Amino acid sequence: MRRTIIITVICISIEHICRILFGNPKHYYYNYGMAFSTFQDMPIISSIVTALACVLIAYGAFYPYIGKWEKAGYSIMLGGGLSNLAEKLILGYVIDWIPIPFIPMVINIADIEISIGSLISFYTSCNRNS
């Protein structure tokens, strides 16, 4: 359980530290919705959906009967999700600041953490019994 909390807190911190060190406010995109700019006109709905997703991911992160790598994946996802949720609740939006050059998309470190955590959890859960 302690490892889960540590990984989650580190992931929350990485987003904000990296944005302070490497982000350029001129290139910030203020995302009032969710991933891929969905629910832009419904900030309350997007906050509720994000909070519910964090609760479900936290269940996975603290579930005692999974392996340490699967648990790490859920913890990384939880850190990214909580980072985005905190920004959304405090600021009313999430700051996306990393442009993807080959597709018209701007993301943040928390989005990357959610993606990496998802891949780790999916891979380890698929290979659990093999």
C-alpha positions in Angstrom: 0.0 0.0 0.0 2.8 2.4 0.8 4.4 1.8 -2.6 1.1 2.6 -4.3 0.8 5.9 -2.4 4.4 6.9 -3.2 4.1 6.2 -6.9 0.8 8.1 -7.0 2.3 11.2 -5.2 5.4 11.1 -7.4 3.2 11.1 -10.6 1.1 14.0 -9.3 4.3 16.0 -8.6 6.0 15.2 -11.9 3.3 16.9 -14.0 3.5 20.2 -12.1 7.3 20.3 -11.7 7.8 19.6 -15.4 5.3 22.2 -16.4 7.1 24.8 -14.2 10.6 23.8 -15.5 9.8 23.2 -19.2 6.4 24.6 -20.0 5.9 27.8 -22.0 2.8 29.7 -20.9 2.5 31.1 -24.5 1.7 27.6 -25.7 -0.7 26.5 -22.9 -4.0 25.1 -24.0 -6.8 25.4 -21.3 -8.9 22.3 -21.5 -12.2 22.7 -19.8 -13.4 19.2 -20.8 -11.8 15.8 -20.9 -9.5 13.9 -23.1 -9.5 14.9 -26.8 -11.4 18.0 -25.7 -14.7 16.2 -25.1 -17.3 17.7 -22.8 -15.9 21.2 -23.3 -19.3 22.8 -22.5 -20.0 20.6 -19.5 -17.3 21.2 -16.9 -19.4 19.7 -14.0 -20.1 16.5 -16.0 -16.4 16.2 -16.9 -15.3 16.7 -13.3 -17.8 14.0 -12.1 -16.7 11.5 -14.8 -13.0 12.2 -13.9 -13.6 11.7 -10.2 -15.5 8.5 -10.8 -12.7 7.2 -13.0 -10.2 8.0 -10.2 -12.3 6.1 -7.7 -12.3 3.0 -10.0 -8.6 3.3 -10.7 -7.9 3.7 -7.0 -9.8 0.5 -6.4 -7.4 -1.3 -8.8 -4.4 0.4 -7.3 -5.2 -0.8 -3.8 -6.7 -4.2 -4.7 -4.6 -6.7 -2.7 -4.8 -9.7 -5.1 -2.9 -8.3 -8.1 0.8 -8.3 -8.9 3.2 -5.4 -8.1 3.6 -4.4 -11.8 -0.2 -4.3 -12.3 -0.5 -2.3 -9.1 2.2 0.1 -10.3 0.3 0.6 -13.5 -2.8 1.5 -11.7 -0.8 3.8 -9.4 0.7 5.6 -12.3 -2.8 6.0 -13.9 -4.2 7.2 -10.5 -1.4 9.9 -10.2 -2.2 11.2 -13.7 -5.9 11.2 -13.1 -5.7 12.9 -9.7 -3.3 15.5 -11.1 -5.8 16.4 -13.8 -8.7 16.3 -11.4 -7.0 18.6 -8.9 -6.3 21.1 -11.7 -9.9 20.9 -12.9 -11.3 21.4 -9.4 -8.9 24.2 -8.4 -8.5 26.1 -11.7 -11.7 24.9 -13.6 -9.6 23.5 -16.4 -6.5 21.4 -17.1 -3.5 23.0 -18.7 -2.2 21.0 -21.7 1.2 22.2 -22.7 3.0 19.5 -24.8 2.2 19.8 -28.5 2.3 16.6 -30.5 4.0 17.7 -33.8 2.5 15.0 -36.1 -1.1 15.3 -35.0 -3.1 18.4 -33.9 -3.1 17.6 -30.2 -1.8 19.2 -27.0 -1.3 17.0 -23.9 0.3 17.1 -20.5 2.5 14.8 -18.4 -0.6 13.5 -16.6 -2.1 12.3 -19.9 1.2 10.5 -20.6 1.1 8.9 -17.1 -2.5 7.7 -17.7 -1.5 6.1 -21.0 1.6 4.5 -19.7 -0.2 3.2 -16.6 -2.9 1.8 -18.7 -0.5 -0.1 -20.9 1.4 -1.5 -17.9 -1.8 -2.6 -16.2 -3.3 -4.1 -19.4 -0.1 -5.9 -20.3 0.5 -7.4 -16.9 -3.2 -8.4 -16.5 -3.2 -10.2 -19.8 0.0 -12.0 -19.0 -0.9 -12.8 -15.4 -1.7 -16.5 -15.9 0.6 -17.3 -18.8 
